[in-house]
Amino acid sequence: MIFYTPKQGHYEKNKITFDRLVQVLNGTAKGNHVDFPWPLPNMKQTTESNFWSHRAHYTPSVYAYMGRSQIKNVYGKLTWATVLIYLVDEETFHGGGYCVTIDDKNVVTYYTFQLCVHEYKQTNLGNCYNRYTCVKCGSSYEVDSSG
């Protein structure tokens, strides 16, 4: 069994990669004790409505129950919370997804996170067929809008 505990500022110091994040989230990371980054990369608070609206349309590629961990809440205060992470990894969230925390007072907080805040450049590949490539990390996807 792998135990996950957050380390404040872990991402800034170690610059985790998408592959490493996937390994940590799906339990294939090596070792008996694996740190997951907290706060998650580029994490922002979002609404319950945004979370469920997106969740209704996309299935996460990885869902991780990170257990009870001591984290900093939205007010910067250390608190114990149950942490759930949904790695979505589709156009909107290449290398990211949602995180849900439930603290000791049963306050549920929703977040989005991404390894990169993408800046996409559009390349036309044909009639109604385009590739979008992030100029920062190289992540890309294609869209055929011909119907």
CORURJO-V900650 format. One record per residue. SS is DSSP state (~ for helix, > for strand, _ for the rest). OMEGA is omega in whole degrees, 0 to 359 (none if undefined). Layout:
# CORURJO-V900650
((SS | OMEGA) (SS | OMEGA))
This chain:
# CORURJO-V900650
((_ | 179) (_ | 178) (> | 182) (> | 173) (> | 180) (> | 172) (> | 180) (> | 177) (_ | 183) (~ | 183) (~ | 183) (~ | 183) (~ | 189) (~ | 178) (_ | 181) (_ | 179) (_ | 177) (~ | 180) (~ | 179) (~ | 178) (~ | 177) (~ | 179) (~ | 179) (~ | 184) (~ | 182) (~ | 173) (_ | 180) (_ | 177) (_ | 183) (_ | 176) (_ | 181) (_ | 181) (> | 184) (> | 176) (> | 169) (> | 187) (> | 173) (> | 358) (_ | 177) (_ | 183) (_ | 177) (_ | 183) (_ | 177) (> | 177) (> | 177) (> | 183) (_ | 175) (~ | 180) (~ | 178) (~ | 180) (~ | 184) (~ | 177) (~ | 180) (~ | 182) (~ | 180) (~ | 184) (~ | 184) (_ | 176) (_ | 179) (_ | 177) (_ | 174) (> | 172) (> | 183) (> | 170) (> | 186) (> | 178) (> | 178) (> | 183) (> | 175) (> | 183) (> | 171) (> | 179) (_ | 184) (_ | 179) (_ | 180) (_ | 181) (_ | 176) (> | 180) (> | 174) (> | 181) (> | 169) (> | 185) (> | 176) (> | 181) (> | 178) (> | 177) (> | 186) (_ | 177) (_ | 171) (_ | 188) (~ | 183) (~ | 186) (~ | 174) (_ | 181) (_ | 180) (> | 181) (> | 183) (> | 173) (> | 178) (> | 176) (> | 176) (> | 185) (> | 184) (_ | 179) (_ | 181) (_ | 174) (_ | 181) (> | 179) (> | 182) (> | 180) (> | 165) (> | 175) (> | 177) (> | 176) (_ | 180) (_ | 171) (_ | 192) (_ | 170) (_ | 187) (> | 172) (> | 181) (> | 175) (> | 179) (> | 180) (> | 182) (> | 180) (_ | 179) (_ | 182) (> | 186) (> | 173) (> | 176) (> | 183) (> | 178) (> | 181) (_ | 181) (_ | 187) (_ | 179) (_ | 177) (_ | 181) (> | 173) (> | 182) (> | 180) (> | 173) (> | 184) (_ | 182) (_ | 176) (_ | none))
